[in-house]
């Protein structure tokens, strides 16, 4: 029996708007399904360039596009593909483990990434061929997700 896959999805963050602007926030783990152990942001990426282009064995991430627009292409172990356009700072895209991701950047993007794991190079699946091998194992019913 295979491990159940949880699909990527957008979480709407709370916002308050008044005459002086918009405040978007999150508190604790009320908005997110995991504690945040690492955060980083990406900026200065040339328009049309791709980043990400990998998967994680265990790590879950939330992507929040604070400025600009990104297109996030994802593929899970079943081969199901998803595309998300993030262009509002009150949207957080949840990327589950074992999901291949590629992020295409628009102009002047500031992308915040929140993670449930500290950096661990061993958690990365950097070669698409390795991910496709895991997909074949999953589709054959032999994958239990033990890393």
N, C-alpha and C positions, 0 to 999 in steps of 0.2 A: 504494500500500500504506500502510495506517495504522500509526501507532506503536502498539506493544503497551501495553496498559493493565495496571498492576499494582494488584491489589485492596487496599483498606485491610484491616488485620488487627491483632489484639491480640498484643503481645509480652509474654510472662510474664517479669517481672523476678525476679532472684534475691533470696531472703529467707532470713534466719536467725532462728529463734524459740527463745527460752529463757525462763526464769522471769522475767526482767527486761523482756521485751517482744519486739518484732519489729523487725528491721533489714532494710530493703530497699535495694538498691544497684545501681549499674551502674558499670562501669569502661571508660574509653576508648570504642572503638566495638565492643567485643565483643558487646554486646547490641543494638546499633543498626546499621542499614545505612548510616549517614552520620555525619560529624563534626558536633558541635553548635557552631554559631556564634552562637546567640542563645537566650536563655531569658527567659521572663516568666511571671508568674502572675496569675491573675484571682481576685478575692474580692469580697465585699460585693454580689454580684448578687442582686436580689430573686428569691425562689422563683418558678419558672414563667417567668422571663424568658429570652429567647434572645440569644445572642451568636454571633459568627462571621459567619454568613450571607454567605459569600463563597467564592471559590476563589483559588488561586494558580497562576500560570503555571509557575513553576519550583520554588518552595519546597516542601520536605517537612517535615511536623511530626509530633511525638509529643505526645500529650495524656496526662497522668497526673493522675487525680483524687486528690489527697492527702487530702481530707476531703469528706464528703458524697457526692452522686451526681449525675451528669450523663447525659443521653441525647444521643447524637451521631447526627444524621441526615446521611447522605452520599449523593451521586449522582455517578457518573463520566460520562465522555463518551459511553459507550454507552447511558446512561439507566438502568443498573443502580443500584438503591437499596440502601443498607445502613443498619442501625440497630445501634448499640452502646450498652450501658449500662455506664458505668464507675463502680464503687463500691468498688474496692479499690486501695490505693496501690501494689500490685505488678503492676498492669496498665498497659501503655503502648499507646495506640492510634496506629498509624502511618497518617497521612493522606498519600497521594501527591499530587503536583502534579495540576492539572486535575481536582480533585474538589470539587464544591460541598458546603459544610458548614454545618450549623446546630447549635448546642449549646444544649440546654434545661437550665437549672440547677435543681437541687433546693435545699433549705435549707442555708445555712451552708457553701457549697462553697469549697474552695481548689483551683483547677485550675492545674497547671503545664504550660507549653507549651515544648517544645524544638524548635529549628528548625535546618536546615542553612544558612540564609541570614541575613544581616543584614537589617534592615528596609529595604524598597524599595517605595515606594508604587506604582511602575510594575508590580510583580509581582502586584498585586491585581486580581481580577476581581470588582467589587463589585455589578454589576447582573446579576440573573438572566437578563435578556434577552440580554446579551452572552455569558453561559455557554451559553445555549440555542443561540445562533448557532454557537458552537464545536461543540456537540453535532451540529447539522445537518451541518456540514462534515465531522466525523468519520464520521457515519453514511453520508454520501455517498461515503466513501472518499478524500476529498481532503485529509485532515489529516495532517501529518507532524510536528507539534509543534515548529515552529520559531518561537521567540519571541526 
